[in-house]
Amino acid sequence: MAPKVKQSQKAYTVVIKLGTSSICDERTHEPLISNLSLIVETVVKLRKLGHNVVLVSSGGIAMGLRRLDLPKRPSKLSAVQAIAAVGQGRLISLWDNLFSQLRQPIAQILITRNDIAERTQYVNAANTISELLHLGVVPIVNENDTLSVQEIRFGDNDTLSAITAGMINADYLFLLTDVECMYTANPRSNPDAKPIRVVHDSSSVIADVSSPGSNVGTGGMKTKLIAAELGTSSGVNVVISHGSKPSNILEIIRHASTSVDDLEKVEGLPLYTHFVAKKQNRMRDRHFWLLHGLKPQGSLEIDGGAHEAITRTNRAGLLPVGVTKVNGHFAAHQAVNIVFNGVVIGRALVNYSSTEIELIKRKRSNEIGSILGFTETEYVAYRDYLVIKDFGTQELAK
Ligand SMILES: N[C@@H](CCC(=O)OP(=O)(O)O)C(=O)O
């Protein structure tokens, strides 16, 4: 059971993401024991203050490299998967050893994108994590690298942590990395780089995101910005902070009720970047899952009438009459992009397969039965399984 909140502070659900560079030495791949111990102490202190904590821990592959005395990550996917199978066990055992010193139970959760592609599995994953938190356990999440195939990989744990945080309606996501915060340029090469303290709209940040990340990890500032966008749009406050100073998290949480715009005046607060959670237009849970849990298997191009119907305030579902073109091969209940005038404007879970929609496109719903021999529903996609979000043309290229 979660301990009672001491002080008069609200109990927060906090997700802490540790990149490979916070867990293992980049060159030798030896675990950074002192750093991991500081993280364990911080997590246990947060728990004692009544907060729920989930860790998203990278490092499986690096630990495997160390165990097998391999100098660097191979390029072949099956080799990486085998190395991850060796390393993940050692990683979780190390966490368990350290947390056991402070009598804190942990649990391992390994997720692939496929696992959350089904709505019921997504809800199940969220329920399991909630149950673990209720039992006073610290769930430790990583991508199931051994089973993930290229097309369904999260790839970097920044995205996985944002999806996890959104899935469990967390209050905070801490992305711990090897810099204090996000800067206006790369601070390693540009002395004029200025720290970015508070971001109200992550899409407006003009930061240097060219950093490719550490040698072992796959993240970098670019994936952190994407994670910030994902997290804040589902109502999570996202913080970028230095991985070698995990106790900063305690300070930041202690000032959680202070208005973000007053935080710079608070003495002794560490340097970090705070992406403020979006309150208005916070995506409903199902929409978050539809946008981020599922990988689109194709796309439907729609006409102006359908665009008007699915985007207006009192919006409707997508009817076959408004579909002008079907791209890709997909089954019923898979996710597809919705394209209008060459731009991806949303995503939907379809009620018919690509072959069926090919036959019923531009047709009235009352003709579906005579064309297909059955009518599943009059809609190609129900309103509640349709999310409108301007992805621009980038998503089209995928
Ligand atoms: N799932 C992988 C980590 C993926 C990755 O490289 O993440 P990160 O170090 O956060 O950029 C592992 O356990 O090694």
Ligand as a Chemical Component Dictionary entry (heavy atoms), coordinates in Angstrom:
data_LIG
# 
_chem_comp.id                   LIG 
_chem_comp.type                 NON-POLYMER 
_chem_comp.pdbx_formal_charge   0 
_chem_comp.three_letter_code    LIG 
# 
loop_
_chem_comp_atom.comp_id 
_chem_comp_atom.atom_id 
_chem_comp_atom.alt_atom_id 
_chem_comp_atom.type_symbol 
_chem_comp_atom.charge 
_chem_comp_atom.model_Cartn_x 
_chem_comp_atom.model_Cartn_y 
_chem_comp_atom.model_Cartn_z 
_chem_comp_atom.pdbx_ordinal 
LIG N1 N1 N 0 15.603 -0.567 -24.449 1  
LIG C1 C1 C 0 17.020 -0.248 -24.649 2  
LIG C2 C2 C 0 17.255 1.225  -24.524 3  
LIG C3 C3 C 0 16.855 2.025  -25.734 4  
LIG C4 C4 C 0 17.663 3.309  -25.720 5  
LIG O1 O1 O 0 18.734 3.353  -26.297 6  
LIG O2 O2 O 0 17.190 4.232  -24.889 7  
LIG P1 P1 P 0 17.974 5.569  -24.428 8  
LIG O3 O3 O 0 19.279 5.192  -23.833 9  
LIG O4 O4 O 0 17.072 6.109  -23.428 10 
LIG O5 O5 O 0 18.112 6.466  -25.647 11 
LIG C5 C5 C 0 17.889 -0.903 -23.559 12 
LIG O6 O6 O 0 17.391 -1.308 -22.522 13 
LIG O7 O7 O 0 19.093 -0.971 -23.785 14 
# 
loop_
_chem_comp_bond.comp_id 
_chem_comp_bond.atom_id_1 
_chem_comp_bond.atom_id_2 
_chem_comp_bond.value_order 
_chem_comp_bond.pdbx_ordinal 
LIG N1 C1 SING 1  
LIG C1 C2 SING 2  
LIG C1 C5 SING 3  
LIG C2 C3 SING 4  
LIG C3 C4 SING 5  
LIG C4 O1 DOUB 6  
LIG C4 O2 SING 7  
LIG O2 P1 SING 8  
LIG P1 O3 DOUB 9  
LIG P1 O4 SING 10 
LIG P1 O5 SING 11 
LIG C5 O6 DOUB 12 
LIG C5 O7 SING 13 
# 
